[in-house]
Structure formats: C-alpha cells, structure tokens
Amino acid sequence: MALPHRNDMPLLIGAKDIMSRFGMTESVFYNFIRMGMPVRKINNRLYAHIDNIDLFLRRVTVGDPIEISDDPISGLDQNGT
C-alpha cells in the first residue's frame, strides 16, 4: 500500500511546512505562535495538524472587518509607522 502524498497528510512537520501550507511569512508565523497557534515542539521539531491551525485561524479572524485605505501612506504617523 502506497503512502499518501505529502500534500494530503493532515500532519505538518516543521516551520517551513506549516508556513508553506498556510501561505505565512516567518514573521506572521511567529506572531501567530505568540497568539496561541496550536503547534507543538517535540524533540526540537514543530508539529501541527492542519485542522487545528485552520480552527485557530477561523477564531482569530472573526470580528468586525477593518477598513484598508487605497492610500498606503494614510494613517501613518510622522515616523512612518
């Protein structure tokens, strides 16, 4: 019996695998970790289940929508932040 193709497996192994699956940059990935994204470190390797991360992302993205201006400079202070 052949093993399922890697893209079909619900278990993600390693930060790169998790970031790639969800289209996250490294900084976004670590921000989500700080927010409680369900990732476990076992023997210095990160593991996550796709369904758990999907549920986490559903929960953190619920709420009133934000307005995004067409002007990228709008809303910045004098320091550009």
N, CA, C and O atoms as CSV, one atom per row, in Angstrom:
chain,resi,resn,atom,element,x,y,z
A,1,MET,N,N,0.845,-1.182,0.000
A,1,MET,CA,C,0.000,0.000,0.000
A,1,MET,C,C,0.888,1.242,0.000
A,1,MET,O,O,1.797,1.352,0.823
A,2,ALA,N,N,0.636,2.164,-0.903
A,2,ALA,CA,C,1.445,3.377,-1.016
A,2,ALA,C,C,1.048,4.383,0.058
A,2,ALA,O,O,-0.118,4.479,0.441
A,3,LEU,N,N,2.029,5.123,0.531
A,3,LEU,CA,C,1.761,6.191,1.486
A,3,LEU,C,C,1.080,7.347,0.773
A,3,LEU,O,O,1.319,7.560,-0.415
A,4,PRO,N,N,0.224,8.110,1.482
A,4,PRO,CA,C,-0.428,9.259,0.847
A,4,PRO,C,C,0.601,10.316,0.469
A,4,PRO,O,O,1.644,10.451,1.109
A,5,HIS,N,N,0.289,11.051,-0.570
A,5,HIS,CA,C,1.166,12.145,-0.990
A,5,HIS,C,C,1.271,13.152,0.144
A,5,HIS,O,O,0.298,13.377,0.864
A,6,ARG,N,N,2.429,13.754,0.309
A,6,ARG,CA,C,2.697,14.682,1.409
A,6,ARG,C,C,1.626,15.769,1.530
A,6,ARG,O,O,1.252,16.131,2.646
A,7,ASN,N,N,1.127,16.295,0.418
A,7,ASN,CA,C,0.127,17.362,0.458
A,7,ASN,C,C,-1.213,16.884,1.002
A,7,ASN,O,O,-2.048,17.702,1.386
A,8,ASP,N,N,-1.430,15.579,1.040
A,8,ASP,CA,C,-2.686,15.030,1.528
A,8,ASP,C,C,-2.643,14.705,3.024
A,8,ASP,O,O,-3.664,14.343,3.607
A,9,MET,N,N,-1.489,14.828,3.635
A,9,MET,CA,C,-1.347,14.459,5.037
A,9,MET,C,C,-1.771,15.614,5.935
A,9,MET,O,O,-1.368,16.756,5.717
A,10,PRO,N,N,-2.589,15.313,6.952
A,10,PRO,CA,C,-3.050,16.384,7.829
A,10,PRO,C,C,-2.000,16.868,8.825
A,10,PRO,O,O,-2.156,17.937,9.415
A,11,LEU,N,N,-0.922,16.087,9.020
A,11,LEU,CA,C,0.122,16.473,9.958
A,11,LEU,C,C,1.198,17.255,9.227
A,11,LEU,O,O,1.753,16.793,8.229
A,12,LEU,N,N,1.486,18.452,9.739
A,12,LEU,CA,C,2.546,19.280,9.174
A,12,LEU,C,C,3.755,19.170,10.089
A,12,LEU,O,O,3.623,19.220,11.312
A,13,ILE,N,N,4.926,19.020,9.496
A,13,ILE,CA,C,6.146,18.826,10.270
A,13,ILE,C,C,7.145,19.906,9.889
A,13,ILE,O,O,7.564,20.005,8.736
A,14,GLY,N,N,7.521,20.714,10.874
A,14,GLY,CA,C,8.491,21.778,10.666
A,14,GLY,C,C,7.843,23.109,10.333
A,14,GLY,O,O,6.762,23.161,9.745
A,15,ALA,N,N,8.515,24.179,10.716
A,15,ALA,CA,C,8.004,25.532,10.489
A,15,ALA,C,C,7.785,25.809,9.007
A,15,ALA,O,O,6.775,26.403,8.631
A,16,LYS,N,N,8.719,25.386,8.168
A,16,LYS,CA,C,8.587,25.655,6.730
A,16,LYS,C,C,7.358,24.986,6.141
A,16,LYS,O,O,6.676,25.565,5.296
A,17,ASP,N,N,7.073,23.775,6.582
A,17,ASP,CA,C,5.898,23.040,6.115
A,17,ASP,C,C,4.614,23.775,6.522
A,17,ASP,O,O,3.692,23.920,5.719
A,18,ILE,N,N,4.568,24.229,7.764
A,18,ILE,CA,C,3.393,24.943,8.268
A,18,ILE,C,C,3.225,26.273,7.530
A,18,ILE,O,O,2.130,26.598,7.072
A,19,MET,N,N,4.313,27.038,7.416
A,19,MET,CA,C,4.244,28.335,6.737
A,19,MET,C,C,3.831,28.177,5.281
A,19,MET,O,O,3.027,28.957,4.771
A,20,SER,N,N,4.372,27.184,4.620
A,20,SER,CA,C,4.062,26.953,3.211
A,20,SER,C,C,2.600,26.587,3.022
A,20,SER,O,O,1.944,27.105,2.118
A,21,ARG,N,N,2.084,25.703,3.860
A,21,ARG,CA,C,0.696,25.236,3.735
A,21,ARG,C,C,-0.307,26.370,3.889
A,21,ARG,O,O,-1.340,26.392,3.220
A,22,PHE,N,N,0.009,27.321,4.787
A,22,PHE,CA,C,-0.921,28.405,5.066
A,22,PHE,C,C,-0.493,29.740,4.451
A,22,PHE,O,O,-1.137,30.760,4.696
A,23,GLY,N,N,0.562,29.749,3.671
A,23,GLY,CA,C,0.997,30.967,2.988
A,23,GLY,C,C,1.441,32.066,3.936
A,23,GLY,O,O,1.171,33.244,3.701
A,24,MET,N,N,2.119,31.684,4.998
A,24,MET,CA,C,2.564,32.641,6.017
A,24,MET,C,C,4.024,33.009,5.820
A,24,MET,O,O,4.840,32.183,5.411
A,25,THR,N,N,4.337,34.258,6.115
A,25,THR,CA,C,5.737,34.640,6.204
A,25,THR,C,C,6.252,34.179,7.565
A,25,THR,O,O,5.468,33.801,8.435
A,26,GLU,N,N,7.547,34.211,7.740
A,26,GLU,CA,C,8.119,33.793,9.018
A,26,GLU,C,C,7.648,34.693,10.167
A,26,GLU,O,O,7.347,34.206,11.257
A,27,SER,N,N,7.585,36.014,9.919
A,27,SER,CA,C,7.159,36.920,10.987
A,27,SER,C,C,5.698,36.690,11.356
A,27,SER,O,O,5.356,36.735,12.538
A,28,VAL,N,N,4.835,36.446,10.385
A,28,VAL,CA,C,3.423,36.151,10.666
A,28,VAL,C,C,3.316,34.833,11.430
A,28,VAL,O,O,2.550,34.730,12.388
A,29,PHE,N,N,4.078,33.833,11.011
A,29,PHE,CA,C,4.078,32.538,11.685
A,29,PHE,C,C,4.395,32.695,13.170
A,29,PHE,O,O,3.676,32.163,14.016
A,30,TYR,N,N,5.474,33.425,13.494
A,30,TYR,CA,C,5.859,33.575,14.899
A,30,TYR,C,C,4.901,34.482,15.659
A,30,TYR,O,O,4.737,34.314,16.868
A,31,ASN,N,N,4.259,35.442,14.986
A,31,ASN,CA,C,3.213,36.230,15.645
A,31,ASN,C,C,2.046,35.331,16.031
A,31,ASN,O,O,1.515,35.445,17.135
A,32,PHE,N,N,1.643,34.440,15.132
A,32,PHE,CA,C,0.553,33.513,15.437
A,32,PHE,C,C,0.946,32.542,16.552
A,32,PHE,O,O,0.108,32.188,17.380
A,33,ILE,N,N,2.191,32.115,16.584
A,33,ILE,CA,C,2.663,31.255,17.685
A,33,ILE,C,C,2.467,31.983,19.011
A,33,ILE,O,O,1.969,31.404,19.977
A,34,ARG,N,N,2.865,33.273,19.054
A,34,ARG,CA,C,2.701,34.058,20.284
A,34,ARG,C,C,1.229,34.234,20.646
A,34,ARG,O,O,0.894,34.388,21.821
A,35,MET,N,N,0.354,34.211,19.651
A,35,MET,CA,C,-1.087,34.350,19.895
A,35,MET,C,C,-1.741,33.027,20.292
A,35,MET,O,O,-2.933,32.990,20.598
A,36,GLY,N,N,-0.969,31.949,20.288
A,36,GLY,CA,C,-1.501,30.662,20.733
A,36,GLY,C,C,-1.809,29.664,19.636
A,36,GLY,O,O,-2.552,28.709,19.864
A,37,MET,N,N,-1.251,29.864,18.446
A,37,MET,CA,C,-1.493,28.894,17.377
A,37,MET,C,C,-1.063,27.510,17.855
A,37,MET,O,O,0.021,27.361,18.419
A,38,PRO,N,N,-1.907,26.485,17.634
A,38,PRO,CA,C,-1.640,25.153,18.173
A,38,PRO,C,C,-0.529,24.396,17.429
A,38,PRO,O,O,-0.783,23.606,16.519
A,39,VAL,N,N,0.683,24.665,17.845
A,39,VAL,CA,C,1.867,23.998,17.294
A,39,VAL,C,C,2.625,23.414,18.483
A,39,VAL,O,O,2.753,24.067,19.518
A,40,ARG,N,N,3.119,22.208,18.342
A,40,ARG,CA,C,3.855,21.563,19.426
A,40,ARG,C,C,5.289,21.297,19.007
A,40,ARG,O,O,5.563,20.922,17.867
A,41,LYS,N,N,6.198,21.498,19.951
A,41,LYS,CA,C,7.609,21.217,19.708
A,41,LYS,C,C,7.951,19.902,20.395
A,41,LYS,O,O,7.853,19.779,21.615
A,42,ILE,N,N,8.350,18.935,19.601
A,42,ILE,CA,C,8.710,17.612,20.110
A,42,ILE,C,C,10.082,17.268,19.552
A,42,ILE,O,O,10.276,17.229,18.337
A,43,ASN,N,N,11.035,17.020,20.448
A,43,ASN,CA,C,12.413,16.719,20.044
A,43,ASN,C,C,12.957,17.770,19.069
A,43,ASN,O,O,13.540,17.443,18.035
A,44,ASN,N,N,12.747,19.046,19.432
A,44,ASN,CA,C,13.233,20.188,18.646
A,44,ASN,C,C,12.630,20.290,17.245
A,44,ASN,O,O,13.227,20.908,16.362
A,45,ARG,N,N,11.480,19.704,17.033
A,45,ARG,CA,C,10.794,19.787,15.747
A,45,ARG,C,C,9.358,20.237,15.981
A,45,ARG,O,O,8.714,19.790,16.930
A,46,LEU,N,N,8.852,21.120,15.117
A,46,LEU,CA,C,7.485,21.611,15.259
A,46,LEU,C,C,6.510,20.709,14.517
A,46,LEU,O,O,6.775,20.264,13.401
A,47,TYR,N,N,5.371,20.448,15.164
A,47,TYR,CA,C,4.314,19.629,14.580
A,47,TYR,C,C,2.984,20.361,14.739
A,47,TYR,O,O,2.733,21.013,15.752
A,48,ALA,N,N,2.141,20.240,13.719
A,48,ALA,CA,C,0.810,20.841,13.790
A,48,ALA,C,C,-0.138,20.053,12.903
A,48,ALA,O,O,0.270,19.464,11.903
A,49,HIS,N,N,-1.383,20.052,13.275
A,49,HIS,CA,C,-2.418,19.406,12.478
A,49,HIS,C,C,-3.149,20.499,11.713
A,49,HIS,O,O,-3.518,21.524,12.286
A,50,ILE,N,N,-3.357,20.282,10.430
A,50,ILE,CA,C,-4.000,21.271,9.569
A,50,ILE,C,C,-5.333,21.735,10.146
A,50,ILE,O,O,-5.613,22.934,10.153
A,51,ASP,N,N,-6.155,20.815,10.626
A,51,ASP,CA,C,-7.478,21.180,11.146
A,51,ASP,C,C,-7.378,22.084,12.369
A,51,ASP,O,O,-8.187,22.999,12.529
A,52,ASN,N,N,-6.390,21.839,13.237
A,52,ASN,CA,C,-6.219,22.669,14.429
A,52,ASN,C,C,-5.808,24.095,14.057
A,52,ASN,O,O,-6.313,25.064,14.624
A,53,ILE,N,N,-4.892,24.210,13.103
A,53,ILE,CA,C,-4.470,25.556,12.681
A,53,ILE,C,C,-5.615,26.254,11.961
A,53,ILE,O,O,-5.825,27.453,12.147
A,54,ASP,N,N,-6.349,25.524,11.150
A,54,ASP,CA,C,-7.492,26.109,10.454
A,54,ASP,C,C,-8.507,26.655,11.458
A,54,ASP,O,O,-9.009,27.766,11.286
A,55,LEU,N,N,-8.811,25.890,12.495
A,55,LEU,CA,C,-9.739,26.335,13.528
A,55,LEU,C,C,-9.192,27.569,14.246
A,55,LEU,O,O,-9.937,28.514,14.504
A,56,PHE,N,N,-7.899,27.569,14.570
A,56,PHE,CA,C,-7.269,28.725,15.211
A,56,PHE,C,C,-7.416,29.967,14.334
A,56,PHE,O,O,-7.786,31.033,14.828
A,57,LEU,N,N,-7.130,29.839,13.045
A,57,LEU,CA,C,-7.225,30.986,12.142
A,57,LEU,C,C,-8.667,31.469,12.002
A,57,LEU,O,O,-8.910,32.669,11.875
A,58,ARG,N,N,-9.617,30.547,12.026
A,58,ARG,CA,C,-11.026,30.947,11.982
A,58,ARG,C,C,-11.377,31.780,13.210
A,58,ARG,O,O,-12.087,32.781,13.108
A,59,ARG,N,N,-10.878,31.362,14.368
A,59,ARG,CA,C,-11.190,32.073,15.613
A,59,ARG,C,C,-10.543,33.453,15.667
A,59,ARG,O,O,-11.186,34.417,16.083
A,60,VAL,N,N,-9.282,33.562,15.254
A,60,VAL,CA,C,-8.601,34.859,15.373
A,60,VAL,C,C,-9.009,35.855,14.295
A,60,VAL,O,O,-8.730,37.049,14.413
A,61,THR,N,N,-9.663,35.375,13.251
A,61,THR,CA,C,-10.068,36.301,12.196
A,61,THR,C,C,-11.544,36.667,12.256
A,61,THR,O,O,-12.057,37.322,11.349
A,62,VAL,N,N,-12.234,36.249,13.320
A,62,VAL,CA,C,-13.648,36.592,13.498
A,62,VAL,C,C,-13.732,37.992,14.094
A,62,VAL,O,O,-12.932,38.359,14.955
A,63,GLY,N,N,-14.681,38.750,13.641
A,63,GLY,CA,C,-14.899,40.078,14.207
A,63,GLY,C,C,-15.261,41.061,13.126
A,63,GLY,O,O,-15.450,40.702,11.963
A,64,ASP,N,N,-15.354,42.300,13.528
A,64,ASP,CA,C,-15.693,43.347,12.584
A,64,ASP,C,C,-14.567,43.516,11.573
A,64,ASP,O,O,-13.388,43.471,11.926
A,65,PRO,N,N,-14.945,43.711,10.309
A,65,PRO,CA,C,-13.909,43.922,9.293
A,65,PRO,C,C,-13.206,45.256,9.511
A,65,PRO,O,O,-13.782,46.193,10.066
A,66,ILE,N,N,-11.962,45.328,9.069
A,66,ILE,CA,C,-11.216,46.577,9.156
A,66,ILE,C,C,-11.259,47.266,7.805
A,66,ILE,O,O,-11.461,46.625,6.773
A,67,GLU,N,N,-11.069,48.570,7.820
A,67,GLU,CA,C,-11.010,49.319,6.574
A,67,GLU,C,C,-9.565,49.417,6.133
A,67,GLU,O,O,-8.680,49.720,6.934
A,68,ILE,N,N,-9.331,49.164,4.872
A,68,ILE,CA,C,-7.998,49.296,4.304
A,68,ILE,C,C,-8.057,50.397,3.265
A,68,ILE,O,O,-8.816,50.316,2.300
A,69,SER,N,N,-7.263,51.412,3.466
A,69,SER,CA,C,-7.245,52.558,2.572
A,69,SER,C,C,-6.505,52.225,1.287
A,69,SER,O,O,-5.580,51.413,1.281
A,70,ASP,N,N,-6.925,52.865,0.193
A,70,ASP,CA,C,-6.201,52.728,-1.070
A,70,ASP,C,C,-4.865,53.463,-1.022
A,70,ASP,O,O,-3.963,53.183,-1.811
A,71,ASP,N,N,-4.747,54.417,-0.075
A,71,ASP,CA,C,-3.530,55.208,0.069
A,71,ASP,C,C,-2.626,54.543,1.104
A,71,ASP,O,O,-2.957,54.547,2.290
A,72,PRO,N,N,-1.482,53.967,0.686
A,72,PRO,CA,C,-0.620,53.256,1.644
A,72,PRO,C,C,-0.003,54.161,2.694
A,72,PRO,O,O,0.472,53.666,3.716
A,73,ILE,N,N,0.007,55.474,2.480
A,73,ILE,CA,C,0.594,56.408,3.427
A,73,ILE,C,C,-0.427,56.835,4.487
A,73,ILE,O,O,-0.053,57.222,5.594
A,74,SER,N,N,-1.703,56.762,4.146
A,74,SER,CA,C,-2.769,57.174,5.043
A,74,SER,C,C,-2.683,56.423,6.361
A,74,SER,O,O,-2.504,55.205,6.374
A,75,GLY,N,N,-2.809,57.137,7.457
A,75,GLY,CA,C,-2.833,56.511,8.769
A,75,GLY,C,C,-1.467,56.337,9.410
A,75,GLY,O,O,-1.373,55.875,10.547
A,76,LEU,N,N,-0.404,56.702,8.697
A,76,LEU,CA,C,0.931,56.578,9.278
A,76,LEU,C,C,1.270,57.847,10.057
A,76,LEU,O,O,0.853,58.941,9.679
A,77,ASP,N,N,2.020,57.699,11.137
A,77,ASP,CA,C,2.463,58.884,11.877
A,77,ASP,C,C,3.721,59.446,11.212
A,77,ASP,O,O,4.135,58.970,10.154
A,78,GLN,N,N,4.314,60.440,11.823
A,78,GLN,CA,C,5.477,61.098,11.236
A,78,GLN,C,C,6.676,60.168,11.080
A,78,GLN,O,O,7.554,60.422,10.256
A,79,ASN,N,N,6.717,59.106,11.857
A,79,ASN,CA,C,7.828,58.156,11.775
A,79,ASN,C,C,7.587,57.075,10.713
A,79,ASN,O,O,8.436,56.211,10.498
A,80,GLY,N,N,6.438,57.130,10.060
A,80,GLY,CA,C,6.139,56.145,9.034
A,80,GLY,C,C,5.636,54.832,9.577
A,80,GLY,O,O,5.694,53.808,8.895
A,81,THR,N,N,5.135,54.853,10.821
A,81,THR,CA,C,4.632,53.627,11.419
A,81,THR,C,C,3.163,53.751,11.757
A,81,THR,O,O,2.566,52.806,12.272
